[in-house]
Amino acid sequence: MPFRTGAAPAPRRRTTTLLATALAASAALVVALVGAPPAHAVTTGNGALVYSPAAGTSFNPEGGRAAGTTYAKMVVLKNSGSSNGTQIVTFDQLVLENGVQVYPIYRSTDNGTSWTRIAAVKPSAQFPTLTRTAQPSLYETPIQLGTMPAGTLLLSGMIMPSDRSSSRLVMYKSLDHGVTWSFVSTVDTGGAATYDPSPTSTTSTVWEPSLAVDANGGLVTYFSDERQKANGVLQAVSYRRSTDGGLTWGGVVNVSAPTNRSDRPGMITVTRLPNGKYLATFEVVNQPSQSNNTAPVYYKISPDGLNWSPETSLGTKIALANGRGVGSSPEVRWIPTAGNANGMVVVSSKWSLDSAGNIDGGQDFVVNRNQGSGAWEQLPYAVTYDARDTEGGTFSGFAQSFDSSADGKTLYQATNVENPTTTYNDVRVGSIPINAQQYEAEAAVRSSDTSLVTQPDAVGGAKVGNINTATSSVRFTVQAATAGTYTMNVRYDNGSGATSSHNVSVNGGTASAISYAPTVNWGRFGWAQKTVTLAAGTNTITFTKGTGFAELDQIQLYQP
């Protein structure tokens, strides 16, 4: 996809008891970190605005329509003491500042409600002729690496000259949670940053770095590598490893390098699982075919983040039980969940795919609750966008990102959302609760004058529409462990162009209104929120027509 290795394996150190303990703690203690503010789902509608490029300011280095922003990347600090819970966001900003691109750094300390730009990382400080930035990635170190203490914030990316005649993967560090940055090292260099996925391509670019700490305590930069074409590899996903905190890097080792001169894995990210293994996801360009290139997402599992044998294998394609999949620019993270030691593996992508591999929407994460084994399921996005790029933007949702809160209760999502006024992508961040109870509208009791509507982006594949008359109703039966006040998130669509409402009653009591801001169209989902009081045990929550019109996908219930 736009903006996108072999050599002997890098030397490895034995795992020590202290290191294994530290790595395990970094994964497990995100649910109980000192200094983290309590997190909750704070945004309704379609998330909070981080950045909006002004009309007429964006360029597009690859021709076509300017995008304004892509590659929205975020991290929530979890190893930084009193700063735990702080959210940091950067992105590929396709706007020049005094003739130079920068990596902008934005920060939120109020659960993503408001955002402030705190820094701009300029590549020209070290490389005066390299004035363009691309493909940023953020990482907070879970342990000390070389001289870098745990909690060091790392930024990796690709920089290049304005004519894109070379590509360089670099890494910067911040010791003060993103306010000031210093250059660490060059990870690798390659040829011109030209996107050509054809089997006859001669390009030699290095693209799309991302970071992880392996099981032996090394810092690993994973990336896309086009320099192995002599071996029949159109592109590989590969890595270099550092044992001195990123100052120097070992040789190139492949994660996946198919030799058929057609499959083109790229955009790799890697996460550590609670069983100590590592899971990588990447897209595969030129699948399901070169003429129907929708870049389905595959995953591989490694015992240590270093050994991904066999390297020619693509691994396993992500698929739901109904055969649907996801495609383009994935990111993966392991997220803790209360009451389940396995937590959940969460994957974002630009679009969803039908069972034949065709683009078919894109408004959901996919989740696996068994460390990569068994079934995958949908989890709604906090922020939605036009996956097909037909509604005013381009590359909307491309290479988006997400992370969990420091207290393990909330999932934050940062993505690029089309702005119909500027025709560029804004950057927005939204949130959903991780452990909420979810109830599907299609499973509720409906009056006969409503209808079940097939919708691929609806969780479960369907929503309830035609809640249009005074007799229309949708009644959910829900369970509450204890009596008390609950937050109810409602996933809906309202393509009418005006605010609408439903009336909501609990256990047959007095109804009150819930308001639905208009969504882009019928089929683009948003979130509304309401407080309800439930009795212990079984309850009913009934929606009836209010003003205007809206359709229901699901409700979520949780206690803040």
Secondary structure, 3 states (H helix, E strand, C coil): CCCCCCCCCCCCCCCCHHHHHHHHHHHHHHHCCCCCCCCCCCCCECCEEEECCCCCCECCCCCCCCCCEEEEEEEECCCCHHHCCCEEEEEEECECECCECCEEEEEECCCCCCCEEEEEECHHHCCCCCCEEEEEEEEECCCCECCECCCCEEEEEEEECCCCCCEEEEEEEECCCCCCCEEEEEEEEECCCCCCCCCCCCCCCEEEEEEEECCCCCEEEEEEECCCHHHCCCCEEEEEEECCCCCCCCCCEEEECCCCCCCEEEEEEEEECCCCCEEEEEEEECCECCCCECCEEEEEEECCCCCCCCCCCCCEECCCCCCCEEECCCEEEEEEECCEEEEEEEEECCEEECCCCCECCCCEEEEECCCCCCCEEEEECCCCCCCCCCCCCCCCCCCCEEEECCCCCEEEEEEEEECCCCCCEEEEEEEEECCCEEEEHHHCEECCCCEEEECCCCCCCEEEECCCCCCCEEEEEEEECCCEEEEEEEEEECCCCCCEEEEEEECCCCCEEEEECCCCCCCCCEEEEEEEEECCEEEEEEEEECCCCCEEEEEEEECC
